[in-house]
Amino acid sequence: MVRAAVLPAIGSPLEITEIELPEPGPGQVRVRLAAAGVCHSDLSLSNGTMRVPVPAVLGHEGAGTVVAVGEGVTRVAPGHGVVLNWAPSCGGCHACSLGEVWLCADALTGAGDVYAKRAHDGADLHPGLNVAAFAEETVVAERCVLPVPDGVPLTDAALLGCAVLTGYGAVHNSARVREGESVAVFGVGGVGLATLQAARIAGASKIVAVDVSPEKEELARRAGATDYVVASENTAREIRGLTGKQGVDVAVECVGRAVTIRTAWESTRRGGRTTVVGIGGKDQQVAFNALEIFHWGRTLSGCVYGNSDPAEDLPVLGDHIRSGRLDLGALVTEHIALDGIPAAFDNMLAGKGGRALVVF
């Protein structure tokens, strides 16, 4: 048996309890977790903004060591360090045939499976977003694990599974920031901090971080921000003031709120590009009028998982980490145990800190 953070029902508090994991079946891998990041998507799953079958073990950003493999597994073996891939592509759907593996139609089919039992009552448990990383160990499909890049510690590698792939991909794959362009990043949580570093790596000339919390300025500047704006009704005006009254070339929204998306769009220059990474609820309606869409000529696009192909992008991120261009430690503001996850959710709701990392 292993300890895990179980969501018993939508809107219910997490329960830290023991679960029974089966031995890996054909095509499956058992992983002992080294660390798991607490992502805003986990909070969205717990409160029903995003839905998965429950009861479930949440957590999708993790890394660990393979301890056992099932029949037919060929890509990994016991002792291998792996990053969990919560959205593995099937390779056969329409999106995959177009090379858009981040939009794979079958990526989350595993979330509906029963993968474990709750120890005290035998209740069936689902694996959250496929990988159930909020547990000491997990059993996943072979396609849900990828090799840890050489030279990256396992605890740090957990962050690659969501925050870094998403933030880096938003800049390099979705917005395609060019050297010398200006960038504004809205939301200085784990993904926002990764986005700031990615903008710096891309060679952005001005990088403006925006957040409701004045206390996050030091975090943002350490990640690459050249300027910091405390969010208000004048945010777009302040950003234009920092860019010769033009607006930034690119805005990346990492919050998922209608007002923030609208402000990010307004903060870009005529012809600018806004990439939305944040996941909002159905009640968050963003409004534009037809004339301003024509006049400003701006682009607004969604971004799923950084528009990343993890198998191709993880080695690239490994190069940046080994060279010192990408600092994974700068994303983490607290190390916690499993029972610290509910407090980490509270901090997210309060807009405090960057990434909380569960260390096993």
C-alpha positions as CSV (number, residue, x, y, z in Angstrom):
1,M,0.0,0.0,0.0
2,V,1.1,3.6,-0.6
3,R,-0.1,7.0,0.6
4,A,-2.0,9.2,-1.8
5,A,-4.0,12.4,-1.9
6,V,-7.5,11.3,-2.9
7,L,-10.3,13.6,-4.2
8,P,-13.4,11.8,-2.9
9,A,-15.9,14.1,-4.7
10,I,-16.0,17.3,-6.6
11,G,-15.7,20.2,-4.2
12,S,-14.6,18.0,-1.3
13,P,-11.4,18.3,0.6
14,L,-8.5,16.0,-0.3
15,E,-8.0,13.0,1.8
16,I,-4.5,11.7,2.6
17,T,-5.0,8.0,2.8
18,E,-3.6,4.6,1.8
19,I,-4.4,3.1,-1.5
20,E,-3.8,-0.4,-3.0
21,L,-1.9,-0.4,-6.3
22,P,-1.9,-3.5,-8.6
23,E,1.2,-4.8,-10.2
24,P,1.7,-3.3,-13.6
25,G,-0.2,-5.1,-16.3
26,P,0.7,-5.4,-20.0
27,G,2.1,-2.2,-21.3
28,Q,2.1,-0.6,-17.9
29,V,4.9,0.9,-15.7
30,R,5.0,1.4,-11.9
31,V,6.8,4.5,-10.8
32,R,8.1,5.6,-7.3
33,L,7.6,9.3,-7.2
34,A,10.5,11.6,-6.3
35,A,8.4,14.8,-6.5
36,A,5.2,16.2,-7.8
37,G,4.3,19.9,-8.5
38,V,1.0,21.3,-7.3
39,C,-0.6,22.9,-10.4
40,H,-3.6,25.2,-10.7
41,S,-5.1,22.5,-12.9
42,D,-5.3,20.2,-9.9
43,L,-7.2,22.9,-8.1
44,S,-9.5,23.3,-11.1
45,L,-10.1,19.5,-11.0
46,S,-10.9,19.6,-7.3
47,N,-13.5,22.4,-7.6
48,G,-15.1,21.2,-10.8
49,T,-13.8,23.8,-13.3
50,M,-12.4,20.8,-15.1
51,R,-14.0,17.4,-14.6
52,V,-12.7,13.9,-14.2
53,P,-14.3,10.8,-12.8
54,V,-14.1,10.6,-9.0
55,P,-13.0,9.4,-6.5
56,A,-9.6,10.1,-8.0
57,V,-5.9,10.6,-7.1
58,L,-4.9,14.0,-8.5
59,G,-1.5,15.2,-9.5
60,H,-0.1,15.3,-13.1
61,E,3.3,17.0,-12.8
62,G,5.7,14.5,-11.5
63,A,8.9,12.5,-11.9
64,G,10.3,9.4,-10.3
65,T,12.0,6.0,-10.7
66,V,10.6,3.0,-12.5
67,V,10.3,0.1,-10.0
68,A,8.5,-2.5,-12.2
69,V,7.2,-3.0,-15.7
70,G,4.5,-5.1,-17.2
71,E,4.7,-7.5,-20.2
72,G,5.6,-5.8,-23.5
73,V,7.2,-2.7,-22.0
74,T,10.3,-1.9,-24.0
75,R,11.1,1.8,-23.6
76,V,11.9,1.8,-19.9
77,A,13.2,-0.6,-17.3
78,P,13.4,-0.7,-13.5
79,G,15.8,1.9,-12.2
80,H,15.2,4.4,-15.1
81,G,14.3,8.0,-14.1
82,V,11.2,9.2,-15.8
83,V,9.0,12.3,-16.2
84,L,5.3,11.6,-16.2
85,N,3.4,12.7,-19.3
86,W,-0.2,13.4,-18.4
87,A,-1.3,14.0,-22.0
88,P,0.3,11.2,-24.2
89,S,-0.6,11.3,-27.8
90,C,-2.2,8.3,-29.5
91,G,-0.5,9.0,-32.9
92,G,-3.6,8.0,-34.8
93,C,-6.3,10.7,-34.4
94,H,-6.8,13.6,-36.7
95,A,-4.9,16.1,-34.6
96,C,-1.9,13.7,-34.3
97,S,-2.0,13.1,-38.1
98,L,-1.5,16.9,-38.4
99,G,1.4,16.9,-36.0
100,E,-0.6,18.7,-33.3
101,V,-0.1,16.1,-30.7
102,W,-1.0,18.5,-27.9
103,L,-4.6,18.3,-29.2
104,C,-4.8,14.5,-29.3
105,A,-8.4,13.4,-29.1
106,D,-7.5,10.3,-27.0
107,A,-4.9,11.9,-24.6
108,L,-7.1,11.7,-21.5
109,T,-8.9,8.5,-22.1
110,G,-7.0,6.9,-19.3
111,A,-8.5,9.3,-16.7
112,G,-11.7,7.3,-16.8
113,D,-10.0,4.0,-16.0
114,V,-10.0,2.4,-12.5
115,Y,-6.3,2.0,-11.6
116,A,-6.3,1.4,-7.8
117,K,-8.4,0.8,-4.7
118,R,-8.9,2.9,-1.6
119,A,-7.5,0.7,1.2
120,H,-10.0,1.3,4.0
121,D,-13.2,0.6,1.9
122,G,-12.0,-0.9,-1.4
123,A,-13.6,1.9,-3.4
124,D,-12.4,2.2,-7.1
125,L,-10.0,5.1,-7.8
126,H,-9.4,6.9,-11.0
127,P,-6.0,8.3,-12.0
128,G,-6.9,12.0,-12.3
129,L,-5.2,13.3,-15.4
130,N,-3.9,9.8,-16.3
131,V,-0.9,9.7,-14.0
132,A,-2.1,10.2,-10.3
133,A,1.1,11.9,-9.2
134,F,-0.1,12.8,-5.7
135,A,1.0,9.4,-4.4
136,E,4.1,7.7,-3.3
137,E,3.9,5.4,-6.3
138,T,1.7,5.2,-9.3
139,V,0.9,2.8,-12.2
140,V,0.6,4.3,-15.7
141,A,0.7,3.3,-19.3
142,E,4.1,3.1,-20.9
143,R,3.3,6.1,-23.1
144,C,2.8,8.2,-20.0
145,V,6.5,8.2,-19.1
146,L,9.5,9.8,-20.8
147,P,13.2,9.7,-19.9
148,V,14.5,12.4,-17.6
149,P,17.0,14.5,-19.5
150,D,20.6,13.8,-18.6
151,G,21.9,15.7,-15.7
152,V,18.5,16.9,-14.3
153,P,17.8,15.8,-10.7
154,L,14.6,13.8,-10.3
155,T,13.0,16.3,-7.9
156,D,13.6,19.2,-10.3
157,A,12.5,17.1,-13.3
158,A,8.9,16.9,-11.9
159,L,8.4,20.5,-13.0
160,L,9.1,19.6,-16.6
161,G,5.9,17.6,-16.7
162,C,3.6,20.6,-16.9
163,A,4.8,24.1,-15.7
164,V,7.9,24.2,-17.8
165,L,6.6,22.5,-20.9
166,T,3.6,24.8,-20.8
167,G,5.5,28.0,-20.2
168,Y,8.3,27.3,-22.5
169,G,6.0,26.1,-25.2
170,A,3.7,29.2,-24.9
171,V,6.7,31.4,-25.8
172,H,8.5,29.2,-28.3
173,N,5.7,27.1,-29.9
174,S,2.6,29.2,-29.7
175,A,3.5,32.9,-29.6
176,R,6.9,32.2,-31.4
177,V,8.6,35.1,-29.7
178,R,11.5,36.5,-31.8
179,E,14.7,38.0,-30.5
180,G,14.2,41.7,-29.6
181,E,10.4,41.5,-29.2
182,S,8.7,42.7,-26.1
183,V,6.6,40.3,-23.9
184,A,4.1,40.7,-21.1
185,V,3.3,37.7,-18.8
186,F,0.1,37.8,-16.8
187,G,0.2,35.7,-13.6
188,V,3.4,34.9,-11.8
189,G,2.7,31.4,-10.5
190,G,4.7,28.3,-11.6
191,V,3.7,28.5,-15.3
192,G,4.2,32.3,-15.3
193,L,7.7,32.0,-13.9
194,A,8.5,29.4,-16.5
195,T,7.1,31.7,-19.2
196,L,9.3,34.6,-18.0
197,Q,12.4,32.4,-18.2
198,A,11.3,31.2,-21.7
199,A,10.9,34.8,-22.9
200,R,14.4,35.6,-21.6
201,I,15.8,32.5,-23.4
202,A,14.0,33.7,-26.6
203,G,15.9,37.0,-26.4
204,A,13.0,39.3,-25.6
205,S,14.2,42.9,-25.2
206,K,11.6,43.9,-22.6
207,I,9.7,41.4,-20.3
208,V,6.9,42.8,-18.2
209,A,5.5,40.6,-15.4
210,V,2.0,41.3,-14.2
211,D,0.4,40.0,-11.0
212,V,-2.0,41.1,-8.3
213,S,0.6,40.6,-5.6
214,P,3.4,43.2,-5.1
215,E,5.3,40.5,-3.1
216,K,6.0,38.5,-6.3
217,E,8.2,41.2,-7.9
218,E,11.4,39.7,-6.7
219,L,10.4,36.2,-8.0
220,A,9.5,37.7,-11.3
221,R,12.7,39.6,-11.8
222,R,14.8,36.6,-10.8
223,A,13.0,34.7,-13.6
224,G,13.8,37.4,-16.2
225,A,11.3,40.2,-15.9
226,T,12.7,43.6,-16.7
227,D,9.6,45.4,-15.4
228,Y,6.9,44.6,-12.9
229,V,3.3,45.8,-12.9
230,V,0.8,45.3,-10.1
231,A,-2.5,44.4,-11.8
232,S,-5.2,47.1,-11.7
233,E,-7.7,48.6,-14.1
234,N,-4.8,50.7,-15.6
235,T,-2.6,47.7,-16.4
236,A,-2.9,48.0,-20.2
237,R,-2.1,51.7,-20.0
238,E,0.9,51.1,-17.8
239,I,2.3,48.5,-20.2
240,R,1.8,50.8,-23.2
241,G,3.7,53.4,-21.2
242,L,6.6,51.1,-20.8
243,T,6.7,50.4,-24.6
244,G,6.6,53.9,-26.1
245,K,2.8,53.9,-26.0
246,Q,2.7,51.0,-28.5
247,G,2.1,48.0,-26.4
248,V,4.1,44.7,-26.2
249,D,4.5,42.5,-29.2
250,V,3.3,39.4,-27.3
251,A,1.2,38.9,-24.2
252,V,0.9,35.5,-22.4
253,E,-2.0,35.0,-20.1
254,C,-1.5,32.4,-17.4
255,V,-4.5,33.1,-15.2
256,G,-7.6,32.0,-17.0
257,R,-9.9,35.0,-16.1
258,A,-12.0,37.0,-18.6
259,V,-10.7,40.3,-17.4
260,T,-7.1,39.2,-17.6
261,I,-7.5,37.8,-21.1
262,R,-9.1,41.1,-22.2
263,T,-6.4,43.1,-20.5
264,A,-3.6,41.0,-22.0
265,W,-5.1,41.6,-25.5
266,E,-5.4,45.3,-24.9
267,S,-1.7,45.4,-23.8
268,T,-0.4,44.3,-27.1
269,R,0.5,46.6,-30.0
270,R,-1.5,46.9,-33.2
271,G,-0.8,43.5,-34.8
272,G,0.3,42.0,-31.5
273,R,-0.2,38.4,-30.4
274,T,-1.9,37.1,-27.2
275,T,-1.5,33.5,-26.1
276,V,-3.9,32.2,-23.5
277,V,-2.5,29.5,-21.3
278,G,-4.7,29.9,-18.2
279,I,-7.7,27.6,-17.9
280,G,-10.9,29.5,-17.0
281,G,-14.5,28.3,-16.3
282,K,-17.4,28.5,-18.6
283,D,-18.7,31.5,-16.8
284,Q,-15.6,33.6,-17.8
285,Q,-17.0,35.3,-21.0
286,V,-14.6,37.5,-23.0
287,A,-16.2,40.2,-25.2
288,F,-14.9,42.0,-28.2
289,N,-16.6,44.2,-30.7
290,A,-16.3,43.7,-34.5
291,L,-14.7,47.1,-35.2
292,E,-11.8,46.7,-32.7
293,I,-11.0,43.2,-33.9
294,F,-10.6,44.7,-37.4
295,H,-8.8,47.9,-36.3
296,W,-6.2,46.4,-34.0
297,G,-5.4,43.4,-36.2
298,R,-4.3,41.5,-33.1
299,T,-4.2,37.7,-32.8
300,L,-5.7,35.8,-29.8
301,S,-5.0,32.1,-29.5
302,G,-5.4,29.3,-27.0
303,C,-2.5,27.2,-26.0
304,V,-2.8,23.6,-24.7
305,Y,0.2,22.1,-22.8
306,G,2.4,24.7,-24.4
307,N,1.6,23.3,-27.9
308,S,4.3,20.9,-27.0
309,D,5.4,17.5,-28.1
310,P,7.0,16.4,-24.9
311,A,9.1,13.7,-26.5
312,E,10.8,16.3,-28.7
313,D,10.8,19.2,-26.3
314,L,12.1,17.6,-23.1
315,P,15.6,17.1,-24.6
316,V,15.6,20.8,-25.7
317,L,14.7,21.8,-22.1
318,G,17.5,19.5,-20.8
319,D,20.0,21.5,-22.9
320,H,18.8,24.8,-21.5
321,I,18.9,23.4,-17.9
322,R,22.5,22.0,-18.3
323,S,23.7,25.3,-19.8
324,G,22.2,27.3,-16.9
325,R,19.8,29.2,-19.2
326,L,16.8,27.6,-17.4
327,D,16.7,27.5,-13.6
328,L,14.1,25.0,-12.4
329,G,14.7,25.9,-8.8
330,A,13.6,29.5,-9.4
331,L,10.0,28.2,-9.9
332,V,9.7,26.6,-6.5
333,T,8.7,28.7,-3.5
334,E,8.0,25.8,-1.0
335,H,8.7,22.1,-0.6
336,I,5.9,20.2,1.1
337,A,4.7,16.7,2.0
338,L,1.5,15.2,0.7
339,D,-0.5,16.6,3.6
340,G,0.6,20.1,2.6
341,I,-1.3,20.0,-0.7
342,P,-4.6,21.6,0.7
343,A,-2.6,24.5,2.1
344,A,-0.9,24.9,-1.3
345,F,-4.4,25.1,-2.9
346,D,-5.3,27.8,-0.5
347,N,-2.1,29.7,-1.3
348,M,-3.0,29.5,-5.0
349,L,-6.4,30.9,-4.4
350,A,-4.8,33.7,-2.4
351,G,-2.3,34.5,-5.2
352,K,0.7,33.6,-3.0
353,G,4.0,32.1,-4.1
354,G,5.2,30.2,-7.2
355,R,5.2,26.4,-7.4
356,A,4.7,24.2,-4.4
357,L,6.6,21.0,-4.8
358,V,5.7,17.8,-3.0
359,V,8.9,15.9,-2.2
360,F,8.6,12.2,-1.3
